[in-house]
Amino acid sequence: MSRSISSKAPLLITPKALQNLRSTPSANVNILDASWFMPNSPRNASNEFVERHIPSSRYLDLDEVAAPNEIGLKHMMPRAQVFSDALEKFGITPTCHVILYDSQGIFSAPRALFMFRSFGHEKSSVLDGGLPGWEMEGLPTETGPANEIPRSKYPAPTLVSENLRNYEQMVDNAAKDPLDPLAEIVLDARSHGRFIGLDPEPRAGLSSGHIPRSFSLPFNAFLQTNPTPNSEKTFTTFLSPNELRRKLVDAVGTEYAQLILEGKRGVTTTCGSGMTAGVLWLGLKLIKESTSVSLYDESWTGYASRSQSKIDKNVS
């Protein structure tokens, strides 16, 4: 199958725009709830989907639509057949416009979009503000499990392998001279405290710190926190492209930011397990869609789990 299997859609879509698409039969929209929570969270995304979701949506389990990993990591990029099999069960065809959302606003849906785009399904978008943003607009939800639908046909696509980085590539990149134009700039989406080794990792026994020569850019720096009326709950949406650009400059400096956006230096995003690295990936694409951005699938858990890894805990 060719690299691009569907016409391109906006990376980000508003709740009102989605509602307009839902009321347009020719739009051929398929909505997926890609909510995910940390393993130590008491919340359960599958149960919450049954309790409340956008009408006609289905639940995408990112830990299930995934590849096995040699050190047991979850939600790794799936093989093409696993991806296509999941889409067939959802009734999705290569021409569907797939809308991805999560229940925190912006958290795990960008990782799902990264998966779709990496398999060439460019007619895919993230719902800005997710389920809470949808509800803020007074739009309807429904309860109960998703209805049974006929299985579709979705030929196994080809993975855009240059979108992903593995452990060996990250080690090789860290050994390069930072001034080498072939050295990719690594952006770490974890909290700054974990990045500099002061705060513990949520996974027991895993050292905090960072990959040498990487930069700290916590994923929530790219997001705006919004209040929910008559509630203490909040939800997130993306900052504007100009604000995202300023956050990038704050993290890497004006010179590196310019090289990134001019396409003269590639970028790799990383986080704890490959989930919120998707937020940085999407944020960089919102600044300039042609920006060359890859994602380290195993991220910090995979890197720090290997005893031979060099771990930096310097503040600068």
C-alpha positions in Angstrom: 0.0 0.0 0.0 1.2 3.5 -0.7 2.6 5.7 2.0 -0.5 8.0 2.1 -3.7 6.1 2.1 -6.1 9.0 2.7 -6.4 12.7 2.0 -5.0 14.9 4.7 -7.2 16.4 7.4 -6.4 19.1 10.0 -4.2 17.8 12.9 -6.5 19.5 15.4 -10.3 20.0 15.3 -12.7 21.9 17.6 -15.8 20.4 19.2 -18.1 22.6 17.1 -16.3 21.5 13.9 -16.7 17.9 14.9 -20.4 18.4 15.5 -20.7 19.9 12.0 -18.9 16.8 10.6 -21.2 14.5 12.5 -24.2 16.1 10.9 -22.8 15.8 7.4 -23.3 12.2 6.1 -20.8 12.6 3.3 -18.0 13.4 5.9 -17.6 9.7 6.6 -16.4 10.3 10.2 -15.4 7.7 12.7 -14.7 8.8 16.3 -12.4 6.9 18.7 -11.9 7.5 22.5 -8.2 7.0 23.0 -8.2 7.7 26.7 -5.3 6.1 28.7 -4.2 6.4 32.3 -1.0 5.7 34.1 -0.8 2.1 35.5 -0.8 3.4 39.1 -4.0 5.5 38.4 -7.3 4.2 39.9 -9.1 5.3 36.8 -10.1 2.8 34.1 -10.5 4.2 30.6 -12.6 1.3 29.3 -15.1 1.6 32.2 -15.3 5.4 31.8 -16.1 5.0 28.1 -19.1 2.9 29.0 -20.2 5.6 31.6 -20.0 8.5 29.1 -18.7 9.0 25.6 -19.3 11.1 22.4 -22.2 9.5 20.5 -21.2 6.7 18.1 -17.6 6.7 19.3 -15.7 3.5 20.1 -12.9 2.8 22.6 -9.4 2.4 21.3 -7.2 0.6 23.8 -3.7 1.8 23.1 -2.2 -0.9 25.2 -4.0 -3.6 23.2 -3.4 -2.2 19.7 0.3 -2.5 20.3 3.3 -4.6 19.6 5.0 -6.9 22.2 8.2 -5.5 23.6 11.4 -7.3 24.6 11.4 -5.7 28.0 7.6 -5.8 28.5 6.7 -2.2 27.7 3.1 -1.3 26.8 1.5 0.7 23.9 4.5 0.2 21.6 3.8 0.9 17.9 1.8 -2.0 16.6 2.6 -4.1 13.6 0.7 -3.2 10.4 -1.6 -6.2 10.6 -2.6 -5.5 14.2 -3.4 -1.9 13.3 -5.5 -2.8 10.3 -7.3 -5.6 12.2 -8.3 -3.1 14.9 -9.6 -0.6 12.4 -11.6 -3.2 10.6 -13.3 -4.1 14.0 -14.1 -0.3 14.3 -15.7 -0.2 10.9 -13.0 2.1 9.6 -11.9 2.2 6.0 -8.9 4.0 4.5 -11.2 6.9 3.4 -12.7 7.5 6.9 -11.9 10.8 8.7 -10.9 9.5 12.1 -11.3 11.8 15.1 -9.3 10.9 18.2 -10.1 12.2 21.7 -9.4 11.5 25.3 -11.1 12.3 28.6 -8.4 14.7 30.0 -8.6 17.2 27.2 -5.2 16.6 25.6 -3.1 13.7 27.0 -3.2 10.4 25.1 -5.1 11.2 21.9 -1.9 12.8 20.3 -0.1 9.4 20.7 -3.1 7.8 18.9 -2.8 10.4 16.1 0.9 9.7 15.8 0.0 6.0 15.2 -2.5 6.8 12.5 -0.3 9.3 10.7 2.7 6.9 10.9 0.6 4.3 9.1 -0.3 6.8 6.4 -3.9 7.5 7.5 -3.6 11.2 7.1 -7.3 11.8 7.3 -7.1 11.8 11.1 -7.4 14.6 13.7 -7.3 15.1 17.5 -10.3 16.7 19.2 -8.9 19.8 21.0 -10.2 19.7 24.6 -11.3 16.1 24.2 -14.5 14.9 26.0 -14.6 17.7 28.6 -14.2 20.3 25.8 -17.0 18.6 23.9 -19.3 18.8 27.0 -18.3 22.4 27.7 -19.9 23.3 24.4 -23.2 21.6 25.5 -22.8 18.8 23.0 -24.4 15.4 23.7 -22.9 12.3 25.2 -24.2 8.7 25.5 -23.7 5.8 27.9 -23.3 2.1 27.5 -21.1 -0.1 25.4 -20.6 0.7 21.7 -23.1 -1.0 19.3 -22.0 -3.9 17.1 -21.2 -2.8 13.6 -20.2 -4.7 10.4 -16.5 -5.3 10.0 -14.9 -3.2 7.3 -11.9 -3.8 5.0 -8.7 -2.1 5.8 -5.6 -3.5 4.0 -2.4 -3.6 6.1 -0.6 -0.3 5.5 3.1 0.4 5.4 4.7 2.0 8.5 6.6 5.2 8.0 9.6 3.8 9.9 11.5 7.1 10.0 8.9 8.4 12.4 10.2 6.1 15.1 13.5 5.8 17.0 14.8 2.8 18.9 17.3 2.4 21.7 20.3 2.0 19.5 19.5 5.1 17.5 19.1 7.1 20.7 22.4 6.0 22.0 24.2 6.7 18.7 22.5 10.2 18.6 23.6 11.0 22.1 27.2 10.3 21.2 27.3 12.8 18.4 28.7 16.3 18.6 25.7 18.6 19.5 26.9 20.9 16.6 26.7 18.0 14.1 23.8 18.9 11.8 22.9 15.2 11.7 22.5 15.1 15.5 18.8 15.2 16.3 17.5 17.4 19.1 15.9 15.3 21.7 13.0 16.9 23.7 11.9 15.2 26.9 8.2 15.6 27.8 8.5 14.4 31.5 8.5 16.9 34.4 11.6 18.9 34.9 12.1 17.3 38.3 12.3 13.8 36.8 14.5 15.1 34.0 17.2 16.4 36.4 16.9 13.4 38.7 15.4 15.1 41.7 11.9 13.6 41.5 11.3 9.8 41.3 9.9 8.0 38.4 6.4 6.6 38.8 7.8 3.1 38.0 9.4 1.5 41.0 13.1 0.9 40.8 13.6 3.1 37.7 16.2 5.9 37.9 15.2 9.4 37.0 17.5 11.7 35.0 17.7 12.1 31.2 19.4 11.0 28.0 22.7 13.0 27.6 22.3 16.2 25.5 18.5 16.1 25.6 16.3 19.1 26.5 13.6 19.4 29.0 10.2 20.4 27.6 7.4 19.1 29.9 4.4 18.2 27.7 2.1 20.5 29.8 4.1 23.5 28.7 2.4 23.1 25.3 -1.1 23.1 26.9 -3.6 25.5 28.4 -5.5 24.4 31.5 -9.2 25.2 31.4 -11.7 25.3 34.3 -14.9 23.3 34.2 -17.9 25.3 35.5 -19.3 24.3 38.9 -16.5 21.8 39.3 -12.9 21.6 40.6 -12.0 19.5 37.5 -9.9 21.0 34.7 -9.1 20.0 31.2 -6.4 20.9 28.7 -6.3 22.3 25.2 -3.3 23.2 23.0 -1.8 26.6 23.0 -1.9 28.7 19.8 0.9 28.1 17.3 2.7 31.3 18.3 2.6 30.4 22.0 3.9 26.9 21.1 6.8 28.5 19.2 7.7 30.6 22.3 7.7 27.5 24.5 10.0 25.7 22.1 12.4 28.7 22.1 12.3 28.8 25.9 13.3 25.1 26.0 16.0 25.0 23.3 17.0 28.6 22.6 16.4 30.7 19.6 19.1 29.2 17.4 18.1 25.6 17.8 14.4 26.5 17.5 15.1 28.2 14.2 17.1 25.3 12.9 14.2 22.9 13.8 11.5 25.0 12.1 13.7 25.6 9.1 14.1 21.9 8.7 17.8 22.0 9.2 17.8 19.8 12.4 15.5 16.8 13.1 13.8 16.4 16.5 13.0 13.3 18.5 10.4 13.5 21.3 10.5 11.2 24.3 8.7 10.9 27.7 8.2 8.2 30.3 6.7 5.4 28.1 6.0 7.0 24.7 2.6 8.4 25.5 3.0 12.2 26.2 5.9 12.4 23.7 2.9 12.5 21.3 1.8 15.8 22.8 5.2 17.3 21.9 5.1 15.7 18.5 1.7 17.2 17.7 2.6 20.6 19.2 5.7 20.8 17.0 3.5 19.9 14.0 1.0 22.6 14.9 3.8 25.2 14.8 4.9 24.0 11.4 3.5 20.7 9.9 6.5 20.0 7.8 8.8 19.9 10.8 10.8 16.7 10.9 9.7 15.0 14.2 10.2 11.4 15.3 9.3 9.7 18.5 11.3 7.4 20.7 8.8 4.6 21.2 10.3 3.0 24.4 11.1 6.4 25.8 12.7 6.8 29.3 11.4 3.5 30.7 13.1 1.6 27.9 16.3 3.7 28.1 16.8 3.7 31.8 15.8 0.0 32.2 19.0 -1.0 30.4 22.0 -1.1 32.7 24.4 0.1 30.0 22.6 3.4 29.5 24.3 6.6 30.3 22.1 8.7 32.6 22.6 12.4 33.0 21.3 14.4 36.0 22.8 17.8 35.3 20.6 20.8 35.7 21.7 22.5 32.5 
